[in-house]
Each structure stands twice: as C-alpha cells, then as structure tokens.
Amino acid sequence: MVIKVHGIPLSTCTARVLLCLCEKGLQYELVPVDPFGQIAALEDGDVKIFVSPIQSSNQALIRQMIVNPIYGIAPDEKIIEIELHNLAKVLDVYKERLSEYKYLGGDFYSMADLHHIPDLVYFMRSSKSSIVTSRPCVNAWWNDISSRPASVKVVELMTL
C-alpha cells in the first residue's frame, strides 16, 4: 500500500512530510488536495495524520516577503525589519553551534535540520538571503542540507 500525502508541495508543511518520506526512500502518492480542511495530511492504510495548524515563528517573515508579493499585497517593511532582527539572533546561535558540529543536532543529519529546509528554500530565493550567506558556517550547513538527494527532489516540486 502506498502512503498518500494530501497537500501541495508549495506548502512548507507538505514539503516537510515529503522530505521525510524521500529521506527514508519511501514511495508515496501526492494527492494535491486538502480533503479535511486542515494544513496537510498523511494517510498510510488506516492511519491518518494531520499537521498541527500552529504557526511557525518565522511565518510572519515568510508571509511578508514571499506570500504577500505573490498576491500583489505590499509587504510591511517594519514587520520584515523586526523579523529579520529576530532571525539574525537565531542564526547567530546556529553559527556558534555549526562552528563545532556539521549539523544542528551534532555530527549527524536529523529532523532538526530537515525542518528548516522548506522555509529556507523560499527565504534563500529572496533579496534577504545574505543574512544566511554572510554566516559561513550557516551557509555551508544550508548548502549541505539543501543538496541532499531528498532535498533536491522536493525542492523541484516547490516551484510555482
């Protein structure tokens, strides 16, 4: 029986599920609908899993920089400035961690790394990507995790 993933690959929640399945080498069927009125769903036989609708901490930044322009809505530069400041603080912590270890969880790739890929895919396509590229350890980490075969496969699906 093939695992069914309900959602669209443009959704960061759906992309995370697809990344996990690809990393494990599992076959799946992408069903480009949201039949339950929730963010994303995974169906494996009788087991059905729904993604929590809890907002990620970087959702405001992504909405302002990526989503709003797609819909012709002007981004709120004040929100972007605040969120970039917050992101810089997080990336500075990552910089310290990644100066000692290859990945966020240590010397092994884990969900701690995978979780960042969908959001960073969109962010790295923006004009503000230098906040990552200016931190060599963080940029090397991004280049590593984004070049994994599963990442490449899913990122190809994440284009308009």
N, C-alpha and C positions, 0 to 999 in steps of 0.2 A: 504494500500500500504506500502510495506517495504522500508525503507531507504537503498539505495545502497551506499556502500563506495568502491571506486576504489582505490586500492593500496595494499601494502603488510604490514603486521604488524611489520616487521623488521624496516620499515621506522618510524622515530620518528614523522613525520608529520601525517602519518596514525594512529599511536598509540594514538596521542592526540585526534583525531576525535573519535576513538573507546572508549577512556576513557570517553569523554563527553557523548556519547550515553549510555554507561554502567552505568554511574553515574545517568543518568535520567531514567534508566530502559527501554530504547527504544530498540526495535528489529531492527536488521539491517542485511543486506546481504553483506558479504565481497566479492568483486569481485577482485581477485588477478591479476589485470592488470592495466595499466596506459593508458587508451584509448585516452587521449587527449594530451599526450606528456608533461604533467606537473606533479608536485610532487604528488598530491593526489586530489581526487575529492569526493564530496558527492552529491548524487542525491536523491531527495525526490519529486517524481512526476515530475512536470515541472521545479522545482527549481534545479539548478546545481551550486555548489560552488567549486571553485578551490583554492587550498592553494597557498599563495604567495611564490615565489621562493627566497625570501630574506633569506640570510644566517644568521643563529643564531650566536651569539657572541662566542659560545663555539664549533662551528663546526670545527675549526682548531684542537682543542684538541681531539675531538672525532675522527676525521679523522686520526690523527697521532697515537693515542693509540689503536683504535678499528678497523677502516676500513682498514688502510694500512696493518697491520699484516694479516688480512683475505686474502688479495690479494698478500701476500708474499712480500710486499714493506716494507723496513726498515723504522721505524719511525724516524723522525728528532728530536733528543733529545733536541736541542736548542729551537725548537718551543714548545715542551712539557714543558720545564722549564719555558719559558715566559708565556705560557697559564696557567700553574699551579699557578704561582705567581699572575696572574690576577684573577684566580678563588679564591685563598685564600683571596684576598681583598674583593671579593663579599661575600664569606662565613662568613667573619668577620662581615660584615654588617648584614647578616642574623642571625648570632649568637646573636647580640645585640637585634634585633627585636624579635627573638624567645625566648629570656630570659624573655620577657614581655608578649608575646602572644603565643598561641598554633600554630597559622598558620601565614603565611606571611601577609595575609590581616586582621588579627585580631584574634578573637576567633572563627572564622568560616572557614571551608574549602572552597576554591574558585579557580577560574581559575589561580590565581597567584601561587597556589600550584600545581594544576594539570599539568600546563605547564612544570614543571620541571621533572615529572616522567619519560617520555621516555628517555631523555638524561641521567638522573641519573641511570636508570636501567643498561645501558651499562657501565657507569662510575664505578658504585659500583661493577661490576664484574672484574674490572681491579686491577692491583697491586697498584694503587694510591688512592684507596678508603679511606685510612687513613686521607686524607685531609677533609673528611666528618666525619668519625667516631671519629676523635680526638676532635671534637667540640660537646660536649654532647647535647646541645640544638638543633643543626642542625641534629645530628644523631637521636635524639628522633623524630624530625619532619619527617625525612626520613622514619624511621620505621613506623610511624603513617600513612603517606600518601601512602606508598608502600604496606601497609597491608589492605587497604580498599578493599572491595569485587570487585569493578570495576578494581582496580589496579591489583589485583591478577589474575583476568580473562584475562586482556590484556597482562600482563607480560608473562603469559603462552604461548601466541601467538608470543612473541618476541624472540623466541629461534631459533637457526639455526638447 
